[in-house]
Amino acid sequence: MSLLAWIVLGLVAGFIGSKVVNNTGQGLLVDILLGVVGAVVGGFLFKQFGEPGVSGLNLYSLVVAVIGAVNLLWLYHALICRRWVL
């Protein structure tokens, strides 16, 4: 995937993940960063369970990235913001 595709996927995944975790965004830059890292985390987690990870700019990759972003945002809020979000 190209860098632009990772940024677009990260932006969308970070935005959706922020809305799922705490109903507000963290800001554009943080949403993109956590979304891209979340896509990597989601791809890693899915591969550990025997499923394909992020494969391109498609709906499956978006779901994988959002799951990774939600996990990463939950951890971010638990450790950095000192708030437990369920």
N, CA, C and O atoms as a Maestro MAE file, in Angstrom:
{
 s_m_m2io_version
 :::
 2.0.0
}

f_m_ct {
 s_m_title
 :::
 protein
 m_atom[344] {
  # First column is atom index #
  i_m_mmod_type
  r_m_x_coord
  r_m_y_coord
  r_m_z_coord
  i_m_residue_number
  s_m_chain_name
  s_m_pdb_residue_name
  s_m_pdb_atom_name
  i_m_atomic_number
  :::
  1 25 0.836 -1.178 0.000 1 A "MET " " N  " 7
  2 3 0.000 0.000 0.000 1 A "MET " " CA " 6
  3 2 0.880 1.240 0.000 1 A "MET " " C  " 6
  4 15 1.969 1.248 0.573 1 A "MET " " O  " 8
  5 25 0.392 2.275 -0.647 2 A "SER " " N  " 7
  6 3 1.149 3.514 -0.697 2 A "SER " " CA " 6
  7 2 0.994 4.283 0.616 2 A "SER " " C  " 6
  8 15 0.109 3.993 1.421 2 A "SER " " O  " 8
  9 25 1.852 5.246 0.809 3 A "LEU " " N  " 7
  10 3 1.809 6.070 2.010 3 A "LEU " " CA " 6
  11 2 0.487 6.823 2.105 3 A "LEU " " C  " 6
  12 15 -0.080 6.945 3.192 3 A "LEU " " O  " 8
  13 25 -0.005 7.327 0.984 4 A "LEU " " N  " 7
  14 3 -1.274 8.046 0.985 4 A "LEU " " CA " 6
  15 2 -2.429 7.129 1.393 4 A "LEU " " C  " 6
  16 15 -3.328 7.555 2.118 4 A "LEU " " O  " 8
  17 25 -2.413 5.888 0.939 5 A "ALA " " N  " 7
  18 3 -3.458 4.933 1.313 5 A "ALA " " CA " 6
  19 2 -3.401 4.626 2.807 5 A "ALA " " C  " 6
  20 15 -4.445 4.510 3.449 5 A "ALA " " O  " 8
  21 25 -2.189 4.492 3.377 6 A "TRP " " N  " 7
  22 3 -2.048 4.271 4.819 6 A "TRP " " CA " 6
  23 2 -2.586 5.460 5.607 6 A "TRP " " C  " 6
  24 15 -3.235 5.279 6.637 6 A "TRP " " O  " 8
  25 25 -2.320 6.681 5.127 7 A "ILE " " N  " 7
  26 3 -2.802 7.879 5.812 7 A "ILE " " CA " 6
  27 2 -4.317 7.952 5.766 7 A "ILE " " C  " 6
  28 15 -4.956 8.259 6.772 7 A "ILE " " O  " 8
  29 25 -4.900 7.671 4.596 8 A "VAL " " N  " 7
  30 3 -6.365 7.690 4.466 8 A "VAL " " CA " 6
  31 2 -6.985 6.611 5.344 8 A "VAL " " C  " 6
  32 15 -7.945 6.877 6.067 8 A "VAL " " O  " 8
  33 25 -6.451 5.406 5.289 9 A "LEU " " N  " 7
  34 3 -6.957 4.314 6.121 9 A "LEU " " CA " 6
  35 2 -6.777 4.643 7.602 9 A "LEU " " C  " 6
  36 15 -7.671 4.380 8.406 9 A "LEU " " O  " 8
  37 25 -5.640 5.210 7.965 10 A "GLY " " N  " 7
  38 3 -5.387 5.594 9.348 10 A "GLY " " CA " 6
  39 2 -6.310 6.695 9.827 10 A "GLY " " C  " 6
  40 15 -6.765 6.667 10.970 10 A "GLY " " O  " 8
  41 25 -6.594 7.668 8.969 11 A "LEU " " N  " 7
  42 3 -7.500 8.754 9.342 11 A "LEU " " CA " 6
  43 2 -8.896 8.219 9.616 11 A "LEU " " C  " 6
  44 15 -9.508 8.552 10.631 11 A "LEU " " O  " 8
  45 25 -9.391 7.399 8.718 12 A "VAL " " N  " 7
  46 3 -10.736 6.846 8.886 12 A "VAL " " CA " 6
  47 2 -10.787 5.916 10.100 12 A "VAL " " C  " 6
  48 15 -11.716 5.997 10.904 12 A "VAL " " O  " 8
  49 25 -9.803 5.040 10.235 13 A "ALA " " N  " 7
  50 3 -9.777 4.109 11.369 13 A "ALA " " CA " 6
  51 2 -9.599 4.848 12.687 13 A "ALA " " C  " 6
  52 15 -10.243 4.494 13.675 13 A "ALA " " O  " 8
  53 25 -8.757 5.850 12.729 14 A "GLY " " N  " 7
  54 3 -8.562 6.635 13.945 14 A "GLY " " CA " 6
  55 2 -9.805 7.409 14.323 14 A "GLY " " C  " 6
  56 15 -10.144 7.507 15.503 14 A "GLY " " O  " 8
  57 25 -10.496 7.965 13.326 15 A "PHE " " N  " 7
  58 3 -11.732 8.704 13.601 15 A "PHE " " CA " 6
  59 2 -12.808 7.774 14.150 15 A "PHE " " C  " 6
  60 15 -13.446 8.081 15.157 15 A "PHE " " O  " 8
  61 25 -13.007 6.645 13.489 16 A "ILE " " N  " 7
  62 3 -14.014 5.682 13.952 16 A "ILE " " CA " 6
  63 2 -13.636 5.130 15.319 16 A "ILE " " C  " 6
  64 15 -14.489 5.011 16.198 16 A "ILE " " O  " 8
  65 25 -12.370 4.794 15.501 17 A "GLY " " N  " 7
  66 3 -11.910 4.283 16.788 17 A "GLY " " CA " 6
  67 2 -12.110 5.282 17.911 17 A "GLY " " C  " 6
  68 15 -12.513 4.901 19.010 17 A "GLY " " O  " 8
  69 25 -11.834 6.567 17.653 18 A "SER " " N  " 7
  70 3 -12.039 7.599 18.668 18 A "SER " " CA " 6
  71 2 -13.507 7.732 19.039 18 A "SER " " C  " 6
  72 15 -13.843 7.926 20.207 18 A "SER " " O  " 8
  73 25 -14.374 7.627 18.050 19 A "LYS " " N  " 7
  74 3 -15.811 7.714 18.318 19 A "LYS " " CA " 6
  75 2 -16.294 6.503 19.102 19 A "LYS " " C  " 6
  76 15 -17.175 6.633 19.952 19 A "LYS " " O  " 8
  77 25 -15.738 5.338 18.835 20 A "VAL " " N  " 7
  78 3 -16.136 4.126 19.553 20 A "VAL " " CA " 6
  79 2 -15.650 4.174 20.997 20 A "VAL " " C  " 6
  80 15 -16.391 3.817 21.912 20 A "VAL " " O  " 8
  81 25 -14.417 4.611 21.207 21 A "VAL " " N  " 7
  82 3 -13.821 4.549 22.538 21 A "VAL " " CA " 6
  83 2 -14.359 5.640 23.455 21 A "VAL " " C  " 6
  84 15 -14.780 5.340 24.573 21 A "VAL " " O  " 8
  85 25 -14.359 6.892 23.019 22 A "ASN " " N  " 7
  86 3 -14.769 7.952 23.947 22 A "ASN " " CA " 6
  87 2 -15.689 8.998 23.338 22 A "ASN " " C  " 6
  88 15 -15.896 10.049 23.945 22 A "ASN " " O  " 8
  89 25 -16.238 8.750 22.181 23 A "ASN " " N  " 7
  90 3 -17.227 9.598 21.523 23 A "ASN " " CA " 6
  91 2 -16.707 10.969 21.121 23 A "ASN " " C  " 6
  92 15 -17.496 11.801 20.672 23 A "ASN " " O  " 8
  93 25 -15.429 11.239 21.260 24 A "THR " " N  " 7
  94 3 -14.827 12.472 20.756 24 A "THR " " CA " 6
  95 2 -13.496 12.121 20.111 24 A "THR " " C  " 6
  96 15 -12.849 11.145 20.490 24 A "THR " " O  " 8
  97 25 -13.103 12.907 19.155 25 A "GLY " " N  " 7
  98 3 -11.810 12.692 18.528 25 A "GLY " " CA " 6
  99 2 -10.678 13.222 19.382 25 A "GLY " " C  " 6
  100 15 -10.896 14.027 20.287 25 A "GLY " " O  " 8
  101 25 -9.477 12.771 19.093 26 A "GLN " " N  " 7
  102 3 -8.293 13.223 19.815 26 A "GLN " " CA " 6
  103 2 -7.628 14.397 19.103 26 A "GLN " " C  " 6
  104 15 -6.678 14.976 19.628 26 A "GLN " " O  " 8
  105 25 -8.104 14.748 17.941 27 A "GLY " " N  " 7
  106 3 -7.465 15.746 17.092 27 A "GLY " " CA " 6
  107 2 -7.002 15.053 15.821 27 A "GLY " " C  " 6
  108 15 -6.738 13.850 15.824 27 A "GLY " " O  " 8
  109 25 -6.906 15.800 14.746 28 A "LEU " " N  " 7
  110 3 -6.609 15.212 13.444 28 A "LEU " " CA " 6
  111 2 -5.284 14.461 13.433 28 A "LEU " " C  " 6
  112 15 -5.228 13.322 12.968 28 A "LEU " " O  " 8
  113 25 -4.233 15.068 13.931 29 A "LEU " " N  " 7
  114 3 -2.911 14.436 13.896 29 A "LEU " " CA " 6
  115 2 -2.863 13.178 14.760 29 A "LEU " " C  " 6
  116 15 -2.337 12.150 14.334 29 A "LEU " " O  " 8
  117 25 -3.405 13.257 15.959 30 A "VAL " " N  " 7
  118 3 -3.397 12.095 16.856 30 A "VAL " " CA " 6
  119 2 -4.284 10.994 16.299 30 A "VAL " " C  " 6
  120 15 -3.938 9.816 16.394 30 A "VAL " " O  " 8
  121 25 -5.450 11.365 15.707 31 A "ASP " " N  " 7
  122 3 -6.319 10.363 15.090 31 A "ASP " " CA " 6
  123 2 -5.610 9.626 13.961 31 A "ASP " " C  " 6
  124 15 -5.709 8.403 13.861 31 A "ASP " " O  " 8
  125 25 -4.902 10.353 13.118 32 A "ILE " " N  " 7
  126 3 -4.177 9.722 12.011 32 A "ILE " " CA " 6
  127 2 -3.078 8.818 12.561 32 A "ILE " " C  " 6
  128 15 -2.944 7.669 12.139 32 A "ILE " " O  " 8
  129 25 -2.303 9.332 13.492 33 A "LEU " " N  " 7
  130 3 -1.195 8.558 14.043 33 A "LEU " " CA " 6
  131 2 -1.692 7.287 14.719 33 A "LEU " " C  " 6
  132 15 -1.184 6.199 14.448 33 A "LEU " " O  " 8
  133 25 -2.678 7.417 15.594 34 A "LEU " " N  " 7
  134 3 -3.207 6.240 16.280 34 A "LEU " " CA " 6
  135 2 -3.922 5.304 15.310 34 A "LEU " " C  " 6
  136 15 -3.918 4.089 15.513 34 A "LEU " " O  " 8
  137 25 -4.530 5.845 14.267 35 A "GLY " " N  " 7
  138 3 -5.175 5.006 13.262 35 A "GLY " " CA " 6
  139 2 -4.180 4.188 12.458 35 A "GLY " " C  " 6
  140 15 -4.401 3.001 12.220 35 A "GLY " " O  " 8
  141 25 -3.082 4.815 12.037 36 A "VAL " " N  " 7
  142 3 -2.062 4.087 11.274 36 A "VAL " " CA " 6
  143 2 -1.392 3.042 12.158 36 A "VAL " " C  " 6
  144 15 -1.214 1.897 11.741 36 A "VAL " " O  " 8
  145 25 -1.021 3.429 13.374 37 A "VAL " " N  " 7
  146 3 -0.427 2.460 14.293 37 A "VAL " " CA " 6
  147 2 -1.451 1.386 14.647 37 A "VAL " " C  " 6
  148 15 -1.102 0.213 14.787 37 A "VAL " " O  " 8
  149 25 -2.709 1.783 14.792 38 A "GLY " " N  " 7
  150 3 -3.776 0.819 15.054 38 A "GLY " " CA " 6
  151 2 -3.953 -0.169 13.916 38 A "GLY " " C  " 6
  152 15 -4.254 -1.339 14.152 38 A "GLY " " O  " 8
  153 25 -3.770 0.287 12.682 39 A "ALA " " N  " 7
  154 3 -3.851 -0.622 11.540 39 A "ALA " " CA " 6
  155 2 -2.737 -1.656 11.606 39 A "ALA " " C  " 6
  156 15 -2.953 -2.832 11.315 39 A "ALA " " O  " 8
  157 25 -1.551 -1.216 11.989 40 A "VAL " " N  " 7
  158 3 -0.431 -2.149 12.134 40 A "VAL " " CA " 6
  159 2 -0.707 -3.126 13.277 40 A "VAL " " C  " 6
  160 15 -0.486 -4.329 13.142 40 A "VAL " " O  " 8
  161 25 -1.191 -2.598 14.403 41 A "VAL " " N  " 7
  162 3 -1.514 -3.454 15.548 41 A "VAL " " CA " 6
  163 2 -2.627 -4.437 15.187 41 A "VAL " " C  " 6
  164 15 -2.544 -5.623 15.505 41 A "VAL " " O  " 8
  165 25 -3.665 -3.937 14.522 42 A "GLY " " N  " 7
  166 3 -4.764 -4.816 14.104 42 A "GLY " " CA " 6
  167 2 -4.298 -5.895 13.145 42 A "GLY " " C  " 6
  168 15 -4.707 -7.050 13.259 42 A "GLY " " O  " 8
  169 25 -3.433 -5.521 12.188 43 A "GLY " " N  " 7
  170 3 -2.885 -6.515 11.270 43 A "GLY " " CA " 6
  171 2 -2.069 -7.564 11.996 43 A "GLY " " C  " 6
  172 15 -2.156 -8.751 11.680 43 A "GLY " " O  " 8
  173 25 -1.272 -7.136 12.973 44 A "PHE " " N  " 7
  174 3 -0.475 -8.071 13.768 44 A "PHE " " CA " 6
  175 2 -1.380 -9.012 14.564 44 A "PHE " " C  " 6
  176 15 -1.165 -10.224 14.578 44 A "PHE " " O  " 8
  177 25 -2.400 -8.443 15.230 45 A "LEU " " N  " 7
  178 3 -3.312 -9.275 16.020 45 A "LEU " " CA " 6
  179 2 -4.052 -10.289 15.151 45 A "LEU " " C  " 6
  180 15 -4.191 -11.453 15.528 45 A "LEU " " O  " 8
  181 25 -4.523 -9.845 13.995 46 A "PHE " " N  " 7
  182 3 -5.240 -10.760 13.116 46 A "PHE " " CA " 6
  183 2 -4.327 -11.869 12.607 46 A "PHE " " C  " 6
  184 15 -4.747 -13.022 12.512 46 A "PHE " " O  " 8
  185 25 -3.075 -11.530 12.278 47 A "LYS " " N  " 7
  186 3 -2.136 -12.561 11.817 47 A "LYS " " CA " 6
  187 2 -1.817 -13.561 12.921 47 A "LYS " " C  " 6
  188 15 -1.591 -14.738 12.641 47 A "LYS " " O  " 8
  189 25 -1.795 -13.108 14.168 48 A "GLN " " N  " 7
  190 3 -1.540 -14.020 15.291 48 A "GLN " " CA " 6
  191 2 -2.657 -15.046 15.445 48 A "GLN " " C  " 6
  192 15 -2.431 -16.155 15.930 48 A "GLN " " O  " 8
  193 25 -3.860 -14.669 15.030 49 A "PHE " " N  " 7
  194 3 -5.001 -15.578 15.108 49 A "PHE " " CA " 6
  195 2 -5.275 -16.289 13.791 49 A "PHE " " C  " 6
  196 15 -6.322 -16.918 13.634 49 A "PHE " " O  " 8
  197 25 -4.346 -16.198 12.843 50 A "GLY " " N  " 7
  198 3 -4.442 -16.950 11.602 50 A "GLY " " CA " 6
  199 2 -5.278 -16.310 10.513 50 A "GLY " " C  " 6
  200 15 -5.610 -16.973 9.530 50 A "GLY " " O  " 8
  201 25 -5.624 -15.050 10.658 51 A "GLU " " N  " 7
  202 3 -6.400 -14.337 9.647 51 A "GLU " " CA " 6
  203 2 -5.491 -13.380 8.888 51 A "GLU " " C  " 6
  204 15 -4.450 -12.977 9.407 51 A "GLU " " O  " 8
  205 25 -5.870 -13.012 7.664 52 A "PRO " " N  " 7
  206 3 -5.057 -12.022 6.941 52 A "PRO " " CA " 6
  207 2 -5.175 -10.649 7.588 52 A "PRO " " C  " 6
  208 15 -6.227 -10.299 8.123 52 A "PRO " " O  " 8
  209 25 -4.115 -9.885 7.541 53 A "GLY " " N  " 7
  210 3 -4.108 -8.553 8.125 53 A "GLY " " CA " 6
  211 2 -4.581 -7.514 7.123 53 A "GLY " " C  " 6
  212 15 -5.454 -7.792 6.302 53 A "GLY " " O  " 8
  213 25 -4.019 -6.341 7.186 54 A "VAL " " N  " 7
  214 3 -4.372 -5.259 6.272 54 A "VAL " " CA " 6
  215 2 -3.826 -5.602 4.897 54 A "VAL " " C  " 6
  216 15 -2.624 -5.809 4.729 54 A "VAL " " O  " 8
  217 25 -4.727 -5.662 3.904 55 A "SER " " N  " 7
  218 3 -4.322 -6.116 2.579 55 A "SER " " CA " 6
  219 2 -4.441 -5.041 1.510 55 A "SER " " C  " 6
  220 15 -4.035 -5.268 0.370 55 A "SER " " O  " 8
  221 25 -4.968 -3.916 1.835 56 A "GLY " " N  " 7
  222 3 -5.131 -2.843 0.870 56 A "GLY " " CA " 6
  223 2 -6.173 -1.867 1.374 56 A "GLY " " C  " 6
  224 15 -6.551 -1.894 2.545 56 A "GLY " " O  " 8
  225 25 -6.629 -1.013 0.491 57 A "LEU " " N  " 7
  226 3 -7.636 -0.029 0.849 57 A "LEU " " CA " 6
  227 2 -9.010 -0.608 0.526 57 A "LEU " " C  " 6
  228 15 -9.596 -0.311 -0.515 57 A "LEU " " O  " 8
  229 25 -9.515 -1.444 1.443 58 A "ASN " " N  " 7
  230 3 -10.812 -2.085 1.253 58 A "ASN " " CA " 6
  231 2 -11.534 -2.175 2.591 58 A "ASN " " C  " 6
  232 15 -10.981 -1.790 3.621 58 A "ASN " " O  " 8
  233 25 -12.763 -2.679 2.585 59 A "LEU " " N  " 7
  234 3 -13.579 -2.731 3.790 59 A "LEU " " CA " 6
  235 2 -12.981 -3.650 4.850 59 A "LEU " " C  " 6
  236 15 -13.000 -3.315 6.035 59 A "LEU " " O  " 8
  237 25 -12.454 -4.798 4.447 60 A "TYR " " N  " 7
  238 3 -11.849 -5.725 5.408 60 A "TYR " " CA " 6
  239 2 -10.670 -5.066 6.122 60 A "TYR " " C  " 6
  240 15 -10.548 -5.169 7.342 60 A "TYR " " O  " 8
  241 25 -9.812 -4.396 5.376 61 A "SER " " N  " 7
  242 3 -8.666 -3.721 5.975 61 A "SER " " CA " 6
  243 2 -9.116 -2.610 6.911 61 A "SER " " C  " 6
  244 15 -8.484 -2.371 7.940 61 A "SER " " O  " 8
  245 25 -10.206 -1.929 6.563 62 A "LEU " " N  " 7
  246 3 -10.731 -0.890 7.434 62 A "LEU " " CA " 6
  247 2 -11.219 -1.477 8.751 62 A "LEU " " C  " 6
  248 15 -10.983 -0.893 9.808 62 A "LEU " " O  " 8
  249 25 -11.895 -2.621 8.706 63 A "VAL " " N  " 7
  250 3 -12.357 -3.282 9.924 63 A "VAL " " CA " 6
  251 2 -11.170 -3.702 10.786 63 A "VAL " " C  " 6
  252 15 -11.186 -3.512 12.002 63 A "VAL " " O  " 8
  253 25 -10.148 -4.269 10.161 64 A "VAL " " N  " 7
  254 3 -8.938 -4.671 10.890 64 A "VAL " " CA " 6
  255 2 -8.287 -3.447 11.527 64 A "VAL " " C  " 6
  256 15 -7.883 -3.491 12.689 64 A "VAL " " O  " 8
  257 25 -8.183 -2.357 10.771 65 A "ALA " " N  " 7
  258 3 -7.554 -1.137 11.285 65 A "ALA " " CA " 6
  259 2 -8.369 -0.527 12.422 65 A "ALA " " C  " 6
  260 15 -7.798 -0.041 13.398 65 A "ALA " " O  " 8
  261 25 -9.684 -0.545 12.306 66 A "VAL " " N  " 7
  262 3 -10.526 0.011 13.369 66 A "VAL " " CA " 6
  263 2 -10.397 -0.817 14.635 66 A "VAL " " C  " 6
  264 15 -10.314 -0.259 15.729 66 A "VAL " " O  " 8
  265 25 -10.380 -2.141 14.509 67 A "ILE " " N  " 7
  266 3 -10.204 -3.002 15.690 67 A "ILE " " CA " 6
  267 2 -8.857 -2.717 16.354 67 A "ILE " " C  " 6
  268 15 -8.779 -2.629 17.579 67 A "ILE " " O  " 8
  269 25 -7.815 -2.574 15.568 68 A "GLY " " N  " 7
  270 3 -6.506 -2.227 16.127 68 A "GLY " " CA " 6
  271 2 -6.498 -0.842 16.751 68 A "GLY " " C  " 6
  272 15 -5.904 -0.644 17.812 68 A "GLY " " O  " 8
  273 25 -7.154 0.124 16.102 69 A "ALA " " N  " 7
  274 3 -7.207 1.485 16.636 69 A "ALA " " CA " 6
  275 2 -7.993 1.537 17.941 69 A "ALA " " C  " 6
  276 15 -7.604 2.252 18.865 69 A "ALA " " O  " 8
  277 25 -9.091 0.791 18.031 70 A "VAL " " N  " 7
  278 3 -9.870 0.751 19.268 70 A "VAL " " CA " 6
  279 2 -9.027 0.172 20.397 70 A "VAL " " C  " 6
  280 15 -9.026 0.710 21.504 70 A "VAL " " O  " 8
  281 25 -8.315 -0.912 20.134 71 A "ASN " " N  " 7
  282 3 -7.438 -1.495 21.150 71 A "ASN " " CA " 6
  283 2 -6.351 -0.517 21.572 71 A "ASN " " C  " 6
  284 15 -6.072 -0.366 22.762 71 A "ASN " " O  " 8
  285 25 -5.743 0.140 20.604 72 A "LEU " " N  " 7
  286 3 -4.681 1.091 20.902 72 A "LEU " " CA " 6
  287 2 -5.214 2.304 21.653 72 A "LEU " " C  " 6
  288 15 -4.567 2.778 22.587 72 A "LEU " " O  " 8
  289 25 -6.381 2.817 21.265 73 A "LEU " " N  " 7
  290 3 -6.964 3.961 21.956 73 A "LEU " " CA " 6
  291 2 -7.382 3.599 23.379 73 A "LEU " " C  " 6
  292 15 -7.225 4.408 24.293 73 A "LEU " " O  " 8
  293 25 -7.902 2.412 23.573 74 A "TRP " " N  " 7
  294 3 -8.266 1.974 24.913 74 A "TRP " " CA " 6
  295 2 -7.015 1.935 25.794 74 A "TRP " " C  " 6
  296 15 -7.033 2.402 26.933 74 A "TRP " " O  " 8
  297 25 -5.946 1.382 25.262 75 A "LEU " " N  " 7
  298 3 -4.688 1.331 26.001 75 A "LEU " " CA " 6
  299 2 -4.136 2.730 26.249 75 A "LEU " " C  " 6
  300 15 -3.627 3.013 27.334 75 A "LEU " " O  " 8
  301 25 -4.234 3.596 25.263 76 A "TYR " " N  " 7
  302 3 -3.785 4.986 25.382 76 A "TYR " " CA " 6
  303 2 -4.527 5.693 26.515 76 A "TYR " " C  " 6
  304 15 -3.911 6.365 27.342 76 A "TYR " " O  " 8
  305 25 -5.847 5.541 26.550 77 A "HIS " " N  " 7
  306 3 -6.633 6.184 27.604 77 A "HIS " " CA " 6
  307 2 -6.360 5.564 28.971 77 A "HIS " " C  " 6
  308 15 -6.358 6.263 29.984 77 A "HIS " " O  " 8
  309 25 -6.136 4.282 28.997 78 A "ALA " " N  " 7
  310 3 -5.889 3.614 30.272 78 A "ALA " " CA " 6
  311 2 -4.535 4.011 30.856 78 A "ALA " " C  " 6
  312 15 -4.418 4.202 32.066 78 A "ALA " " O  " 8
  313 25 -3.525 4.135 30.022 79 A "LEU " " N  " 7
  314 3 -2.176 4.401 30.520 79 A "LEU " " CA " 6
  315 2 -1.804 5.883 30.528 79 A "LEU " " C  " 6
  316 15 -1.240 6.371 31.508 79 A "LEU " " O  " 8
  317 25 -2.109 6.593 29.461 80 A "ILE " " N  " 7
  318 3 -1.685 7.982 29.326 80 A "ILE " " CA " 6
  319 2 -2.682 8.928 29.993 80 A "ILE " " C  " 6
  320 15 -2.288 9.797 30.771 80 A "ILE " " O  " 8
  321 25 -3.946 8.767 29.697 81 A "CYS " " N  " 7
  322 3 -4.964 9.690 30.228 81 A "CYS " " CA " 6
  323 2 -5.433 9.283 31.613 81 A "CYS " " C  " 6
  324 15 -6.152 10.034 32.272 81 A "CYS " " O  " 8
  325 25 -5.031 8.102 32.058 82 A "ARG " " N  " 7
  326 3 -5.405 7.591 33.381 82 A "ARG " " CA " 6
  327 2 -6.921 7.495 33.560 82 A "ARG " " C  " 6
  328 15 -7.443 7.686 34.658 82 A "ARG " " O  " 8
  329 25 -7.617 7.194 32.454 83 A "ARG " " N  " 7
  330 3 -9.057 6.985 32.496 83 A "ARG " " CA " 6
  331 2 -9.347 5.614 31.909 83 A "ARG " " C  " 6
  332 15 -8.829 5.270 30.847 83 A "ARG " " O  " 8
  333 25 -10.139 4.858 32.566 84 A "TRP " " N  " 7
  334 3 -10.565 3.551 32.034 84 A "TRP " " CA " 6
  335 2 -11.825 3.765 31.223 84 A "TRP " " C  " 6
  336 15 -12.837 4.248 31.731 84 A "TRP " " O  " 8
  337 25 -11.750 3.402 29.967 85 A "VAL " " N  " 7
  338 3 -12.894 3.543 29.080 85 A "VAL " " CA " 6
  339 2 -13.328 2.162 28.659 85 A "VAL " " C  " 6
  340 15 -12.517 1.378 28.165 85 A "VAL " " O  " 8
  341 25 -14.593 1.852 28.847 86 A "LEU " " N  " 7
  342 3 -15.112 0.542 28.458 86 A "LEU " " CA " 6
  343 2 -15.971 0.641 27.252 86 A "LEU " " C  " 6
  344 15 -16.495 -0.368 26.782 86 A "LEU " " O  " 8
  :::
 }
 m_bond[343] {
  # First column is bond index #
  i_m_from
  i_m_to
  i_m_order
  :::
  1 1 2 1
  2 2 3 1
  3 3 4 2
  4 3 5 1
  5 5 6 1
  6 6 7 1
  7 7 8 2
  8 7 9 1
  9 9 10 1
  10 10 11 1
  11 11 12 2
  12 11 13 1
  13 13 14 1
  14 14 15 1
  15 15 16 2
  16 15 17 1
  17 17 18 1
  18 18 19 1
  19 19 20 2
  20 19 21 1
  21 21 22 1
  22 22 23 1
  23 23 24 2
  24 23 25 1
  25 25 26 1
  26 26 27 1
  27 27 28 2
  28 27 29 1
  29 29 30 1
  30 30 31 1
  31 31 32 2
  32 31 33 1
  33 33 34 1
  34 34 35 1
  35 35 36 2
  36 35 37 1
  37 37 38 1
  38 38 39 1
  39 39 40 2
  40 39 41 1
  41 41 42 1
  42 42 43 1
  43 43 44 2
  44 43 45 1
  45 45 46 1
  46 46 47 1
  47 47 48 2
  48 47 49 1
  49 49 50 1
  50 50 51 1
  51 51 52 2
  52 51 53 1
  53 53 54 1
  54 54 55 1
  55 55 56 2
  56 55 57 1
  57 57 58 1
  58 58 59 1
  59 59 60 2
  60 59 61 1
  61 61 62 1
  62 62 63 1
  63 63 64 2
  64 63 65 1
  65 65 66 1
  66 66 67 1
  67 67 68 2
  68 67 69 1
  69 69 70 1
  70 70 71 1
  71 71 72 2
  72 71 73 1
  73 73 74 1
  74 74 75 1
  75 75 76 2
  76 75 77 1
  77 77 78 1
  78 78 79 1
  79 79 80 2
  80 79 81 1
  81 81 82 1
  82 82 83 1
  83 83 84 2
  84 83 85 1
  85 85 86 1
  86 86 87 1
  87 87 88 2
  88 87 89 1
  89 89 90 1
  90 90 91 1
  91 91 92 2
  92 91 93 1
  93 93 94 1
  94 94 95 1
  95 95 96 2
  96 95 97 1
  97 97 98 1
  98 98 99 1
  99 99 100 2
  100 99 101 1
  101 101 102 1
  102 102 103 1
  103 103 104 2
  104 103 105 1
  105 105 106 1
  106 106 107 1
  107 107 108 2
  108 107 109 1
  109 109 110 1
  110 110 111 1
  111 111 112 2
  112 111 113 1
  113 113 114 1
  114 114 115 1
  115 115 116 2
  116 115 117 1
  117 117 118 1
  118 118 119 1
  119 119 120 2
  120 119 121 1
  121 121 122 1
  122 122 123 1
  123 123 124 2
  124 123 125 1
  125 125 126 1
  126 126 127 1
  127 127 128 2
  128 127 129 1
  129 129 130 1
  130 130 131 1
  131 131 132 2
  132 131 133 1
  133 133 134 1
  134 134 135 1
  135 135 136 2
  136 135 137 1
  137 137 138 1
  138 138 139 1
  139 139 140 2
  140 139 141 1
  141 141 142 1
  142 142 143 1
  143 143 144 2
  144 143 145 1
  145 145 146 1
  146 146 147 1
  147 147 148 2
  148 147 149 1
  149 149 150 1
  150 150 151 1
  151 151 152 2
  152 151 153 1
  153 153 154 1
  154 154 155 1
  155 155 156 2
  156 155 157 1
  157 157 158 1
  158 158 159 1
  159 159 160 2
  160 159 161 1
  161 161 162 1
  162 162 163 1
  163 163 164 2
  164 163 165 1
  165 165 166 1
  166 166 167 1
  167 167 168 2
  168 167 169 1
  169 169 170 1
  170 170 171 1
  171 171 172 2
  172 171 173 1
  173 173 174 1
  174 174 175 1
  175 175 176 2
  176 175 177 1
  177 177 178 1
  178 178 179 1
  179 179 180 2
  180 179 181 1
  181 181 182 1
  182 182 183 1
  183 183 184 2
  184 183 185 1
  185 185 186 1
  186 186 187 1
  187 187 188 2
  188 187 189 1
  189 189 190 1
  190 190 191 1
  191 191 192 2
  192 191 193 1
  193 193 194 1
  194 194 195 1
  195 195 196 2
  196 195 197 1
  197 197 198 1
  198 198 199 1
  199 199 200 2
  200 199 201 1
  201 201 202 1
  202 202 203 1
  203 203 204 2
  204 203 205 1
  205 205 206 1
  206 206 207 1
  207 207 208 2
  208 207 209 1
  209 209 210 1
  210 210 211 1
  211 211 212 2
  212 211 213 1
  213 213 214 1
  214 214 215 1
  215 215 216 2
  216 215 217 1
  217 217 218 1
  218 218 219 1
  219 219 220 2
  220 219 221 1
  221 221 222 1
  222 222 223 1
  223 223 224 2
  224 223 225 1
  225 225 226 1
  226 226 227 1
  227 227 228 2
  228 227 229 1
  229 229 230 1
  230 230 231 1
  231 231 232 2
  232 231 233 1
  233 233 234 1
  234 234 235 1
  235 235 236 2
  236 235 237 1
  237 237 238 1
  238 238 239 1
  239 239 240 2
  240 239 241 1
  241 241 242 1
  242 242 243 1
  243 243 244 2
  244 243 245 1
  245 245 246 1
  246 246 247 1
  247 247 248 2
  248 247 249 1
  249 249 250 1
  250 250 251 1
  251 251 252 2
  252 251 253 1
  253 253 254 1
  254 254 255 1
  255 255 256 2
  256 255 257 1
  257 257 258 1
  258 258 259 1
  259 259 260 2
  260 259 261 1
  261 261 262 1
  262 262 263 1
  263 263 264 2
  264 263 265 1
  265 265 266 1
  266 266 267 1
  267 267 268 2
  268 267 269 1
  269 269 270 1
  270 270 271 1
  271 271 272 2
  272 271 273 1
  273 273 274 1
  274 274 275 1
  275 275 276 2
  276 275 277 1
  277 277 278 1
  278 278 279 1
  279 279 280 2
  280 279 281 1
  281 281 282 1
  282 282 283 1
  283 283 284 2
  284 283 285 1
  285 285 286 1
  286 286 287 1
  287 287 288 2
  288 287 289 1
  289 289 290 1
  290 290 291 1
  291 291 292 2
  292 291 293 1
  293 293 294 1
  294 294 295 1
  295 295 296 2
  296 295 297 1
  297 297 298 1
  298 298 299 1
  299 299 300 2
  300 299 301 1
  301 301 302 1
  302 302 303 1
  303 303 304 2
  304 303 305 1
  305 305 306 1
  306 306 307 1
  307 307 308 2
  308 307 309 1
  309 309 310 1
  310 310 311 1
  311 311 312 2
  312 311 313 1
  313 313 314 1
  314 314 315 1
  315 315 316 2
  316 315 317 1
  317 317 318 1
  318 318 319 1
  319 319 320 2
  320 319 321 1
  321 321 322 1
  322 322 323 1
  323 323 324 2
  324 323 325 1
  325 325 326 1
  326 326 327 1
  327 327 328 2
  328 327 329 1
  329 329 330 1
  330 330 331 1
  331 331 332 2
  332 331 333 1
  333 333 334 1
  334 334 335 1
  335 335 336 2
  336 335 337 1
  337 337 338 1
  338 338 339 1
  339 339 340 2
  340 339 341 1
  341 341 342 1
  342 342 343 1
  343 343 344 2
  :::
 }
}
